Amino acid sequence: MKIVRSIGWSIRMFILLAILAWTVVLYRWSRREDPRFYEFVESPPGRVIAQVFQWNQSELDVPVKEKNEAQMTDEERATKRLLEEELQQEAPAYKLIFDDDRIMTGSLLAETPEAVEFSESYAGNGSISLWINRSRIQSLVRLTNGIPDVSYRDVRFKMDHPAMSFYRRPPYTILTDESFFQVEKTVRVLQHLFQQLVETFEPLIRRPDREDGIQVLFFSQESAYKEYQQRYAPHMPDSSGFYSPRIDRLIVYNQSASDRIHKLQEKVEDEYNRHRPDISSPEGLAHLNEWRSQSSRRIAQYAEEQTLASIRHEGAHQLFFTLGVHSSNRMENEWLVEGLATYCEPPEIGGFDSSRATVLKTALDEGTLIQLEELVNMRSAEGLMVFGTYERVALSYCESWALARMLMQDEYRPAFFDYIRYIRETDNLSEINKETQFGVLCRFLGLKPEVLWERWLSYVYQLSAKLSP
């Protein structure tokens, strides 16, 4: 009997130790964003354990599966009808094209043989009505397109943020407390990005069915954004926007209202007030006023450029995950994820970025470049923030941009796309783990590590040479 009890005790201890060892392994995998952690979480036993411990689950109630109206609750159906009514009221009935090709969309209020009265609505921000002489009109066309569909995800999105305005601009659904005009500018940027990205990366897209219902949450104030960011992306305290694959939503804010921009404006005012008492001549005062105006305009332009760059960067992240270019379980290392997003930042995908090239040139001159092997192999739950100081983190983004931009050239693109296809598949995980990520990249490019480093370094010199003296 003692022997039986001893065997039973040994078996229990073995099982407990095995569970403990497996728990330690899972913990280590989760800390370094190892794809094997996400692969396990997606398995049947992993889903059970993940539900118990709330691993890899969003704190937001973001429904993944669609429901038809019959399956919705009364509150959901009421919200859906409200959104459809708003879209119907917002939808323009006519498109007016001027003789100089400018376009207005809106309602035809009245007409005479000589002129028409036309109204253009700005959602909840009022409308403009004016009489337009027919001699200025190239064409006036009645629009027959129906309103965009309102999905169940749209309904739940609105219910999460009932005080925000709802905009449906396929493929995007936007909730915001910003003005109509800022939203329209953002929509144009996102739609342009969408068209460019689909065209550029079409061979890598695995989920074309997701080309609609892409959600954007746009805050007007930094404080509201920060509150949201601290709750759902606490590892990104200095961000101006983020996309989370787990909640499948892009979150940004208008940087013109940020603390950083306010501080820049305050510095301008401080300088103005410091010099104003010493100026007595009208010419001197006019010069000082012009300096203040120009400085304020430059700050406003900088804020807008930063907002749009952030929207394109985070919007690219969103599209790469939404369309299936990236894996859903983080098979890719950070350089690839951030390199492709920074590649999409310029107004035209792949355009030259002088600010990033300047950072690279400084690192070249000072001999402080991050080794390419270190950058490509780096993997951490902190992302590129793991490089520590602001300067090193900024440099890691710039180097990732330069590497992605080089590999998107015709000479390397086919092999680069094959690498992306290979690296994102969980079936290849065991093979990938047999070598470093840098080794895998070199293998697909058909280059030795030292040759890839030399070619990339030469490319960085080329980027630096494009800068104005």
Order of alpha helices (4+ residues) and beta strands (2+ residues): alpha-alpha-alpha-alpha-beta-beta-beta-beta-beta-alpha-beta-beta-alpha-beta-alpha-beta-beta-alpha-alpha-alpha-alpha-alpha-alpha-alpha-alpha-alpha-alpha
